[in-house]
């Protein structure tokens, strides 16, 4: 399923942890370990407190915390760090209350942002896990790991790395050429990986890539991996064809 943009942009508070699922067991949710969230204002934020118009919602914080999986058979420990802010809200009793909101910039191990098929090779999975961790603070680094994951995937499906030139010499192929060469075997997969590569290139050559664009690359790659390893799409296409041919249900004998 596509990356849940709302979930992965949701802040954490001292009383609420978003429904981030455990990266180890996948069956539990991560919960804040009581008394492990520690925050301090930045130096700039401390200086601003001398301003006559200063208010609490000017505060900029940095925090660290521990999360733990609530699945009793797992109990994985997670390290979290990032930035925070304070919002002054009006309570039902017409009082003002300061609430701290924290945004992760480091998450280790990070929850999986997409579903990775069990059949996916370790070399690809490792790069995706690095992409997940990087995505919290460095979109360009994350995109670069996704690009490497594409290279490792091509290695796994034995897409040639070189081509034969005259007099027996061989030329090392670029990632782009390898993906283009894949089109003769699997055009839809080639098209998908090419789109991921363009986003990965943007991460390698600029610092303007956004986290949402990283999520786009992960969405495309997730669909490609699902099609390649689980064959769900091909099975459904075959079923559609049979139903259309029979103009009715296809019953098993």
Order of alpha helices (4+ residues) and beta strands (2+ residues): alpha-beta-beta-alpha-beta-beta-beta-alpha-alpha-beta-beta-alpha-alpha-alpha-alpha
